[in-house]
Amino acid sequence: MRISIADAKSQLTELVRLAKQGEEIVLTENGSPSVRLEPVGKSLSPEEKSKLIDEIQEQVRRKNLPAGPDAARSQDFLYDEFGLPK
């Protein structure tokens, strides 16, 4: 649903309710989209965060990507033998 900001002022409560139900609410300014109302995502519990991280790490392991440069030696790409930037 697209609605002008001026019209939305009197209908804000209803627009928020619709957005929470999944309706796309776009506020327009001079006929152009300006703002989208959407519900704030729920916070993940520490257990859910840990599970999500584990799933992402497993997906990366399955891709079997080649190892990148050693982080301990990353300064070699940035600095010369005297410690000055290359």
Jmol script that loads the backbone (N, CA, C; Angstrom):
load data "model"
ATOM      1  N   MET A   1       0.839  -1.161   0.000  1.00  0.00           N
ATOM      2  CA  MET A   1       0.000   0.000   0.000  1.00  0.00           C
ATOM      3  C   MET A   1       0.888   1.230   0.000  1.00  0.00           C
ATOM      4  N   ARG A   2       0.545   2.189  -0.835  1.00  0.00           N
ATOM      5  CA  ARG A   2       1.255   3.474  -0.876  1.00  0.00           C
ATOM      6  C   ARG A   2       0.310   4.548  -0.367  1.00  0.00           C
ATOM      7  N   ILE A   3       0.833   5.382   0.490  1.00  0.00           N
ATOM      8  CA  ILE A   3       0.021   6.444   1.069  1.00  0.00           C
ATOM      9  C   ILE A   3       0.909   7.654   1.325  1.00  0.00           C
ATOM     10  N   SER A   4       0.363   8.826   1.096  1.00  0.00           N
ATOM     11  CA  SER A   4       1.160  10.036   1.309  1.00  0.00           C
ATOM     12  C   SER A   4       1.392  10.242   2.804  1.00  0.00           C
ATOM     13  N   ILE A   5       2.468  10.893   3.127  1.00  0.00           N
ATOM     14  CA  ILE A   5       2.789  11.168   4.525  1.00  0.00           C
ATOM     15  C   ILE A   5       1.681  11.991   5.167  1.00  0.00           C
ATOM     16  N   ALA A   6       1.150  12.950   4.421  1.00  0.00           N
ATOM     17  CA  ALA A   6       0.074  13.788   4.958  1.00  0.00           C
ATOM     18  C   ALA A   6      -1.146  12.950   5.322  1.00  0.00           C
ATOM     19  N   ASP A   7      -1.519  11.993   4.465  1.00  0.00           N
ATOM     20  CA  ASP A   7      -2.674  11.136   4.752  1.00  0.00           C
ATOM     21  C   ASP A   7      -2.358  10.131   5.850  1.00  0.00           C
ATOM     22  N   ALA A   8      -1.106   9.722   5.949  1.00  0.00           N
ATOM     23  CA  ALA A   8      -0.716   8.721   6.935  1.00  0.00           C
ATOM     24  C   ALA A   8      -0.796   9.243   8.358  1.00  0.00           C
ATOM     25  N   LYS A   9      -0.666  10.543   8.531  1.00  0.00           N
ATOM     26  CA  LYS A   9      -0.688  11.121   9.873  1.00  0.00           C
ATOM     27  C   LYS A   9      -1.952  10.740  10.630  1.00  0.00           C
ATOM     28  N   SER A  10      -3.084  10.758   9.965  1.00  0.00           N
ATOM     29  CA  SER A  10      -4.342  10.458  10.641  1.00  0.00           C
ATOM     30  C   SER A  10      -4.622   8.963  10.738  1.00  0.00           C
ATOM     31  N   GLN A  11      -3.804   8.134  10.069  1.00  0.00           N
ATOM     32  CA  GLN A  11      -4.043   6.688  10.034  1.00  0.00           C
ATOM     33  C   GLN A  11      -2.872   5.876  10.580  1.00  0.00           C
ATOM     34  N   LEU A  12      -2.012   6.517  11.323  1.00  0.00           N
ATOM     35  CA  LEU A  12      -0.775   5.855  11.733  1.00  0.00           C
ATOM     36  C   LEU A  12      -1.012   4.557  12.493  1.00  0.00           C
ATOM     37  N   THR A  13      -1.940   4.565  13.436  1.00  0.00           N
ATOM     38  CA  THR A  13      -2.201   3.358  14.222  1.00  0.00           C
ATOM     39  C   THR A  13      -2.604   2.198  13.315  1.00  0.00           C
ATOM     40  N   GLU A  14      -3.487   2.461  12.377  1.00  0.00           N
ATOM     41  CA  GLU A  14      -3.942   1.416  11.452  1.00  0.00           C
ATOM     42  C   GLU A  14      -2.800   0.968  10.537  1.00  0.00           C
ATOM     43  N   LEU A  15      -1.979   1.889  10.074  1.00  0.00           N
ATOM     44  CA  LEU A  15      -0.859   1.531   9.208  1.00  0.00           C
ATOM     45  C   LEU A  15       0.158   0.667   9.937  1.00  0.00           C
ATOM     46  N   VAL A  16       0.413   0.978  11.198  1.00  0.00           N
ATOM     47  CA  VAL A  16       1.337   0.165  11.996  1.00  0.00           C
ATOM     48  C   VAL A  16       0.774  -1.236  12.163  1.00  0.00           C
ATOM     49  N   ARG A  17      -0.518  -1.340  12.430  1.00  0.00           N
ATOM     50  CA  ARG A  17      -1.154  -2.661  12.584  1.00  0.00           C
ATOM     51  C   ARG A  17      -1.020  -3.475  11.299  1.00  0.00           C
ATOM     52  N   LEU A  18      -1.258  -2.839  10.163  1.00  0.00           N
ATOM     53  CA  LEU A  18      -1.137  -3.538   8.882  1.00  0.00           C
ATOM     54  C   LEU A  18       0.301  -3.978   8.617  1.00  0.00           C
ATOM     55  N   ALA A  19       1.251  -3.118   8.941  1.00  0.00           N
ATOM     56  CA  ALA A  19       2.660  -3.468   8.736  1.00  0.00           C
ATOM     57  C   ALA A  19       3.049  -4.660   9.588  1.00  0.00           C
ATOM     58  N   LYS A  20       2.559  -4.712  10.823  1.00  0.00           N
ATOM     59  CA  LYS A  20       2.851  -5.854  11.702  1.00  0.00           C
ATOM     60  C   LYS A  20       2.275  -7.145  11.147  1.00  0.00           C
ATOM     61  N   GLN A  21       1.190  -7.046  10.392  1.00  0.00           N
ATOM     62  CA  GLN A  21       0.562  -8.224   9.796  1.00  0.00           C
ATOM     63  C   GLN A  21       1.226  -8.638   8.489  1.00  0.00           C
ATOM     64  N   GLY A  22       2.231  -7.875   8.056  1.00  0.00           N
ATOM     65  CA  GLY A  22       2.969  -8.247   6.858  1.00  0.00           C
ATOM     66  C   GLY A  22       2.661  -7.415   5.637  1.00  0.00           C
ATOM     67  N   GLU A  23       1.726  -6.487   5.726  1.00  0.00           N
ATOM     68  CA  GLU A  23       1.405  -5.605   4.606  1.00  0.00           C
ATOM     69  C   GLU A  23       2.568  -4.650   4.354  1.00  0.00           C
ATOM     70  N   GLU A  24       2.906  -4.440   3.093  1.00  0.00           N
ATOM     71  CA  GLU A  24       3.955  -3.477   2.769  1.00  0.00           C
ATOM     72  C   GLU A  24       3.331  -2.087   2.761  1.00  0.00           C
ATOM     73  N   ILE A  25       3.840  -1.216   3.606  1.00  0.00           N
ATOM     74  CA  ILE A  25       3.344   0.145   3.712  1.00  0.00           C
ATOM     75  C   ILE A  25       4.470   1.080   3.285  1.00  0.00           C
ATOM     76  N   VAL A  26       4.235   1.849   2.216  1.00  0.00           N
ATOM     77  CA  VAL A  26       5.222   2.796   1.719  1.00  0.00           C
ATOM     78  C   VAL A  26       4.626   4.188   1.824  1.00  0.00           C
ATOM     79  N   LEU A  27       5.312   5.056   2.535  1.00  0.00           N
ATOM     80  CA  LEU A  27       4.887   6.446   2.649  1.00  0.00           C
ATOM     81  C   LEU A  27       5.528   7.241   1.524  1.00  0.00           C
ATOM     82  N   THR A  28       4.725   8.062   0.873  1.00  0.00           N
ATOM     83  CA  THR A  28       5.221   8.823  -0.262  1.00  0.00           C
ATOM     84  C   THR A  28       5.277  10.305   0.058  1.00  0.00           C
ATOM     85  N   GLU A  29       6.192  10.962  -0.624  1.00  0.00           N
ATOM     86  CA  GLU A  29       6.354  12.401  -0.491  1.00  0.00           C
ATOM     87  C   GLU A  29       6.376  12.975  -1.905  1.00  0.00           C
ATOM     88  N   ASN A  30       5.419  13.820  -2.205  1.00  0.00           N
ATOM     89  CA  ASN A  30       5.257  14.357  -3.566  1.00  0.00           C
ATOM     90  C   ASN A  30       5.138  13.245  -4.603  1.00  0.00           C
ATOM     91  N   GLY A  31       4.473  12.162  -4.218  1.00  0.00           N
ATOM     92  CA  GLY A  31       4.245  11.047  -5.130  1.00  0.00           C
ATOM     93  C   GLY A  31       5.385  10.056  -5.242  1.00  0.00           C
ATOM     94  N   SER A  32       6.522  10.331  -4.636  1.00  0.00           N
ATOM     95  CA  SER A  32       7.681   9.426  -4.702  1.00  0.00           C
ATOM     96  C   SER A  32       7.823   8.663  -3.395  1.00  0.00           C
ATOM     97  N   PRO A  33       8.173   7.379  -3.474  1.00  0.00           N
ATOM     98  CA  PRO A  33       8.380   6.599  -2.245  1.00  0.00           C
ATOM     99  C   PRO A  33       9.435   7.250  -1.368  1.00  0.00           C
ATOM    100  N   SER A  34       9.150   7.329  -0.078  1.00  0.00           N
ATOM    101  CA  SER A  34      10.072   7.991   0.843  1.00  0.00           C
ATOM    102  C   SER A  34      10.464   7.089   2.007  1.00  0.00           C
ATOM    103  N   VAL A  35       9.479   6.410   2.594  1.00  0.00           N
ATOM    104  CA  VAL A  35       9.728   5.607   3.801  1.00  0.00           C
ATOM    105  C   VAL A  35       8.899   4.337   3.727  1.00  0.00           C
ATOM    106  N   ARG A  36       9.469   3.246   4.237  1.00  0.00           N
ATOM    107  CA  ARG A  36       8.732   1.988   4.322  1.00  0.00           C
ATOM    108  C   ARG A  36       8.525   1.646   5.785  1.00  0.00           C
ATOM    109  N   LEU A  37       7.297   1.284   6.139  1.00  0.00           N
ATOM    110  CA  LEU A  37       7.021   0.813   7.496  1.00  0.00           C
ATOM    111  C   LEU A  37       7.139  -0.701   7.494  1.00  0.00           C
ATOM    112  N   GLU A  38       7.902  -1.212   8.437  1.00  0.00           N
ATOM    113  CA  GLU A  38       8.007  -2.665   8.573  1.00  0.00           C
ATOM    114  C   GLU A  38       8.273  -2.990  10.029  1.00  0.00           C
ATOM    115  N   PRO A  39       7.806  -4.157  10.459  1.00  0.00           N
ATOM    116  CA  PRO A  39       8.015  -4.523  11.862  1.00  0.00           C
ATOM    117  C   PRO A  39       9.490  -4.780  12.149  1.00  0.00           C
ATOM    118  N   VAL A  40       9.877  -4.499  13.356  1.00  0.00           N
ATOM    119  CA  VAL A  40      11.241  -4.756  13.794  1.00  0.00           C
ATOM    120  C   VAL A  40      11.369  -6.257  14.030  1.00  0.00           C
ATOM    121  N   GLY A  41      12.446  -6.845  13.517  1.00  0.00           N
ATOM    122  CA  GLY A  41      12.655  -8.278  13.698  1.00  0.00           C
ATOM    123  C   GLY A  41      12.893  -8.608  15.154  1.00  0.00           C
ATOM    124  N   LYS A  42      12.469  -9.793  15.542  1.00  0.00           N
ATOM    125  CA  LYS A  42      12.669 -10.196  16.935  1.00  0.00           C
ATOM    126  C   LYS A  42      14.139 -10.505  17.186  1.00  0.00           C
ATOM    127  N   SER A  43      14.552 -10.312  18.410  1.00  0.00           N
ATOM    128  CA  SER A  43      15.932 -10.597  18.795  1.00  0.00           C
ATOM    129  C   SER A  43      16.117 -12.106  18.929  1.00  0.00           C
ATOM    130  N   LEU A  44      17.296 -12.558  18.571  1.00  0.00           N
ATOM    131  CA  LEU A  44      17.613 -13.974  18.730  1.00  0.00           C
ATOM    132  C   LEU A  44      18.176 -14.213  20.121  1.00  0.00           C
ATOM    133  N   SER A  45      17.817 -15.354  20.685  1.00  0.00           N
ATOM    134  CA  SER A  45      18.387 -15.739  21.975  1.00  0.00           C
ATOM    135  C   SER A  45      19.843 -16.153  21.744  1.00  0.00           C
ATOM    136  N   PRO A  46      20.648 -16.196  22.798  1.00  0.00           N
ATOM    137  CA  PRO A  46      22.038 -16.646  22.632  1.00  0.00           C
ATOM    138  C   PRO A  46      22.123 -18.044  22.007  1.00  0.00           C
ATOM    139  N   GLU A  47      21.193 -18.912  22.354  1.00  0.00           N
ATOM    140  CA  GLU A  47      21.202 -20.268  21.788  1.00  0.00           C
ATOM    141  C   GLU A  47      20.901 -20.225  20.291  1.00  0.00           C
ATOM    142  N   GLU A  48      19.942 -19.371  19.885  1.00  0.00           N
ATOM    143  CA  GLU A  48      19.606 -19.247  18.469  1.00  0.00           C
ATOM    144  C   GLU A  48      20.772 -18.644  17.682  1.00  0.00           C
ATOM    145  N   LYS A  49      21.443 -17.658  18.268  1.00  0.00           N
ATOM    146  CA  LYS A  49      22.606 -17.058  17.607  1.00  0.00           C
ATOM    147  C   LYS A  49      23.704 -18.087  17.410  1.00  0.00           C
ATOM    148  N   SER A  50      23.968 -18.876  18.456  1.00  0.00           N
ATOM    149  CA  SER A  50      25.003 -19.903  18.382  1.00  0.00           C
ATOM    150  C   SER A  50      24.666 -20.935  17.306  1.00  0.00           C
ATOM    151  N   LYS A  51      23.419 -21.346  17.253  1.00  0.00           N
ATOM    152  CA  LYS A  51      22.984 -22.326  16.251  1.00  0.00           C
ATOM    153  C   LYS A  51      23.138 -21.754  14.846  1.00  0.00           C
ATOM    154  N   LEU A  52      22.774 -20.487  14.661  1.00  0.00           N
ATOM    155  CA  LEU A  52      22.896 -19.847  13.356  1.00  0.00           C
ATOM    156  C   LEU A  52      24.355 -19.752  12.924  1.00  0.00           C
ATOM    157  N   ILE A  53      25.241 -19.387  13.843  1.00  0.00           N
ATOM    158  CA  ILE A  53      26.669 -19.316  13.532  1.00  0.00           C
ATOM    159  C   ILE A  53      27.195 -20.687  13.144  1.00  0.00           C
ATOM    160  N   ASP A  54      26.800 -21.720  13.889  1.00  0.00           N
ATOM    161  CA  ASP A  54      27.233 -23.083  13.565  1.00  0.00           C
ATOM    162  C   ASP A  54      26.765 -23.496  12.171  1.00  0.00           C
ATOM    163  N   GLU A  55      25.524 -23.140  11.814  1.00  0.00           N
ATOM    164  CA  GLU A  55      24.997 -23.497  10.493  1.00  0.00           C
ATOM    165  C   GLU A  55      25.782 -22.794   9.387  1.00  0.00           C
ATOM    166  N   ILE A  56      26.098 -21.530   9.593  1.00  0.00           N
ATOM    167  CA  ILE A  56      26.855 -20.785   8.582  1.00  0.00           C
ATOM    168  C   ILE A  56      28.256 -21.359   8.434  1.00  0.00           C
ATOM    169  N   GLN A  57      28.901 -21.680   9.563  1.00  0.00           N
ATOM    170  CA  GLN A  57      30.239 -22.268   9.504  1.00  0.00           C
ATOM    171  C   GLN A  57      30.215 -23.614   8.780  1.00  0.00           C
ATOM    172  N   GLU A  58      29.182 -24.402   9.001  1.00  0.00           N
ATOM    173  CA  GLU A  58      29.066 -25.700   8.323  1.00  0.00           C
ATOM    174  C   GLU A  58      28.884 -25.496   6.820  1.00  0.00           C
ATOM    175  N   GLN A  59      28.107 -24.513   6.415  1.00  0.00           N
ATOM    176  CA  GLN A  59      27.927 -24.230   4.988  1.00  0.00           C
ATOM    177  C   GLN A  59      29.253 -23.846   4.350  1.00  0.00           C
ATOM    178  N   VAL A  60      30.055 -23.055   5.052  1.00  0.00           N
ATOM    179  CA  VAL A  60      31.358 -22.652   4.534  1.00  0.00           C
ATOM    180  C   VAL A  60      32.275 -23.866   4.418  1.00  0.00           C
ATOM    181  N   ARG A  61      32.250 -24.747   5.439  1.00  0.00           N
ATOM    182  CA  ARG A  61      33.090 -25.961   5.388  1.00  0.00           C
ATOM    183  C   ARG A  61      32.722 -26.833   4.199  1.00  0.00           C
ATOM    184  N   ARG A  62      31.426 -26.947   3.906  1.00  0.00           N
ATOM    185  CA  ARG A  62      30.975 -27.783   2.790  1.00  0.00           C
ATOM    186  C   ARG A  62      31.432 -27.240   1.446  1.00  0.00           C
ATOM    187  N   LYS A  63      31.643 -25.939   1.356  1.00  0.00           N
ATOM    188  CA  LYS A  63      32.098 -25.342   0.096  1.00  0.00           C
ATOM    189  C   LYS A  63      33.553 -25.674  -0.170  1.00  0.00           C
ATOM    190  N   ASN A  64      34.289 -26.088   0.865  1.00  0.00           N
ATOM    191  CA  ASN A  64      35.684 -26.509   0.722  1.00  0.00           C
ATOM    192  C   ASN A  64      36.507 -25.439  -0.004  1.00  0.00           C
ATOM    193  N   LEU A  65      36.463 -24.228   0.513  1.00  0.00           N
ATOM    194  CA  LEU A  65      37.189 -23.112  -0.086  1.00  0.00           C
ATOM    195  C   LEU A  65      38.683 -23.226   0.213  1.00  0.00           C
ATOM    196  N   PRO A  66      39.523 -22.802  -0.726  1.00  0.00           N
ATOM    197  CA  PRO A  66      40.964 -22.848  -0.462  1.00  0.00           C
ATOM    198  C   PRO A  66      41.322 -21.841   0.643  1.00  0.00           C
ATOM    199  N   ALA A  67      42.347 -22.173   1.390  1.00  0.00           N
ATOM    200  CA  ALA A  67      42.785 -21.287   2.469  1.00  0.00           C
ATOM    201  C   ALA A  67      43.375 -20.013   1.880  1.00  0.00           C
ATOM    202  N   GLY A  68      43.092 -18.907   2.513  1.00  0.00           N
ATOM    203  CA  GLY A  68      43.631 -17.624   2.079  1.00  0.00           C
ATOM    204  C   GLY A  68      44.999 -17.400   2.698  1.00  0.00           C
ATOM    205  N   PRO A  69      45.533 -16.216   2.533  1.00  0.00           N
ATOM    206  CA  PRO A  69      46.848 -15.926   3.117  1.00  0.00           C
ATOM    207  C   PRO A  69      46.783 -15.961   4.640  1.00  0.00           C
ATOM    208  N   ASP A  70      47.876 -16.310   5.249  1.00  0.00           N
ATOM    209  CA  ASP A  70      47.979 -16.386   6.698  1.00  0.00           C
ATOM    210  C   ASP A  70      47.861 -14.983   7.292  1.00  0.00           C
ATOM    211  N   ALA A  71      46.926 -14.796   8.196  1.00  0.00           N
ATOM    212  CA  ALA A  71      46.701 -13.480   8.784  1.00  0.00           C
ATOM    213  C   ALA A  71      47.925 -12.998   9.559  1.00  0.00           C
ATOM    214  N   ALA A  72      48.708 -13.913  10.097  1.00  0.00           N
ATOM    215  CA  ALA A  72      49.892 -13.527  10.857  1.00  0.00           C
ATOM    216  C   ALA A  72      50.933 -12.864   9.962  1.00  0.00           C
ATOM    217  N   ARG A  73      50.877 -13.139   8.672  1.00  0.00           N
ATOM    218  CA  ARG A  73      51.847 -12.565   7.740  1.00  0.00           C
ATOM    219  C   ARG A  73      51.218 -11.497   6.858  1.00  0.00           C
ATOM    220  N   SER A  74      50.011 -11.019   7.188  1.00  0.00           N
ATOM    221  CA  SER A  74      49.318 -10.063   6.328  1.00  0.00           C
ATOM    222  C   SER A  74      50.073  -8.747   6.189  1.00  0.00           C
ATOM    223  N   GLN A  75      50.876  -8.404   7.192  1.00  0.00           N
ATOM    224  CA  GLN A  75      51.631  -7.161   7.097  1.00  0.00           C
ATOM    225  C   GLN A  75      52.649  -7.205   5.965  1.00  0.00           C
ATOM    226  N   ASP A  76      53.053  -8.402   5.525  1.00  0.00           N
ATOM    227  CA  ASP A  76      54.009  -8.522   4.435  1.00  0.00           C
ATOM    228  C   ASP A  76      53.474  -7.905   3.144  1.00  0.00           C
ATOM    229  N   PHE A  77      52.150  -7.908   2.972  1.00  0.00           N
ATOM    230  CA  PHE A  77      51.546  -7.337   1.773  1.00  0.00           C
ATOM    231  C   PHE A  77      51.452  -5.814   1.861  1.00  0.00           C
ATOM    232  N   LEU A  78      51.525  -5.290   3.071  1.00  0.00           N
ATOM    233  CA  LEU A  78      51.312  -3.865   3.273  1.00  0.00           C
ATOM    234  C   LEU A  78      52.592  -3.075   3.502  1.00  0.00           C
ATOM    235  N   TYR A  79      53.600  -3.732   4.098  1.00  0.00           N
ATOM    236  CA  TYR A  79      54.801  -3.012   4.516  1.00  0.00           C
ATOM    237  C   TYR A  79      56.060  -3.660   3.937  1.00  0.00           C
ATOM    238  N   ASP A  80      57.074  -2.851   3.703  1.00  0.00           N
ATOM    239  CA  ASP A  80      58.342  -3.392   3.212  1.00  0.00           C
ATOM    240  C   ASP A  80      59.183  -3.896   4.385  1.00  0.00           C
ATOM    241  N   GLU A  81      60.418  -4.307   4.094  1.00  0.00           N
ATOM    242  CA  GLU A  81      61.285  -4.904   5.121  1.00  0.00           C
ATOM    243  C   GLU A  81      61.689  -3.898   6.201  1.00  0.00           C
ATOM    244  N   PHE A  82      61.484  -2.602   5.963  1.00  0.00           N
ATOM    245  CA  PHE A  82      61.805  -1.588   6.964  1.00  0.00           C
ATOM    246  C   PHE A  82      60.583  -1.142   7.758  1.00  0.00           C
ATOM    247  N   GLY A  83      59.438  -1.762   7.498  1.00  0.00           N
ATOM    248  CA  GLY A  83      58.207  -1.431   8.214  1.00  0.00           C
ATOM    249  C   GLY A  83      57.480  -0.233   7.666  1.00  0.00           C
ATOM    250  N   LEU A  84      57.880   0.189   6.469  1.00  0.00           N
ATOM    251  CA  LEU A  84      57.235   1.356   5.851  1.00  0.00           C
ATOM    252  C   LEU A  84      56.164   0.861   4.858  1.00  0.00           C
ATOM    253  N   PRO A  85      55.095   1.630   4.696  1.00  0.00           N
ATOM    254  CA  PRO A  85      54.052   1.231   3.743  1.00  0.00           C
ATOM    255  C   PRO A  85      54.615   1.096   2.337  1.00  0.00           C
ATOM    256  N   LYS A  86      54.142   0.091   1.630  1.00  0.00           N
ATOM    257  CA  LYS A  86      54.584  -0.114   0.249  1.00  0.00           C
ATOM    258  C   LYS A  86      53.912   0.870  -0.673  1.00  0.00           C
TER     259      LYS A  86
END
end "model"
wireframe off; spacefill off
backbone 0.3
color backbone group
